Amino acid sequence: MSEWLLGHLPSALSGWEVTLLLATSVFTAFLTASVGVGGGVFLLAVLSLVMPVAAIIPVHGLVQFGANANRALMLWRDINWRSTLWFLPGALLGAWLASVFLVQLPLPVLQLAIACFILYLCWGPRLPALMLGDRGTLLAGALTTFLSHFVGATGPLVAAFIKQKHAERRQTSVATFAAAMVLQHGPKAVVYGATGFVFGEWLLLVALMIAAGALGTKLGLLQLARLTDRRFALLFNTVLTLLCLRLLWQAGSALLAG
């Protein structure tokens, strides 16, 4: 990595750490594009290993905004725009509520609740039609956007909800999920900027990670095209279940330690 590039990247990161983040961006974008979920949580875990705590969630939000925008643009014909338009006011409401109540919530309790609800969405009976309708989509947008400011990655919860709404076609599920996450991560940058986080030092790194993610997304969509809807659903539910087990482990460890 050139000295010029290192000179314009965050001083808190070494060259190998930047390389690790770029490689992770490729892999996580591939994972989400091909399986439908999982990349955001994996990226958040890697960021937490190498980045200052105060920068993790804001930078994660910007990178995920770019990664999901890439995926939405590549699959724009498959987006369910009705679901997306009802998700939008909910996401704006959730972001506003988070800016008002930007306090430390009991994280283990949130993790337990999110994990249990995702497991229900994956393996339980289908949600009632009312909850999967327009008002349910608005509520899901508000709740998940609000929680994302504290938990960091609520993508699995959004993905599980979108998958229930659009279980009939994997491309529609992946594309609409990407559009919803663009709406969720966009306001997050505004909220953290308004509360004093300085993005300037991190913008070049974010741009490089988004560019690397575009490659991963392209490769992942090629893999998605090869899957059947049944196989996609099995992989989707399996990845989500593994993520839920991780959340349950984190929450249980924190509660026992406390």
Secondary structure, DSSP 8 states (H G I E B T S, - for coil): --HHHHHTS-TTS-HHHHHHHHHHHHHHHHHHHHHSS-HHHHHHHHHHHHS-HHHHHHHHHHHHHHHHHHHHHHTGGG--HHHHHHHHHHHHHHHHHHHHS-S---HHHHHHHHHHHHHHHHHS----TTTTSHHHHHHHHHHHHHHHHHHS--HHHHHHHHHHHTTT-HHHHHHHHHHHHHHHHHHHHHHHHHTT---GGGHHHHHHHHHHHHHHHHHHHHHHHHS-HHHHHHHHHHHHHHHHHHHHHHHHHHHHH-
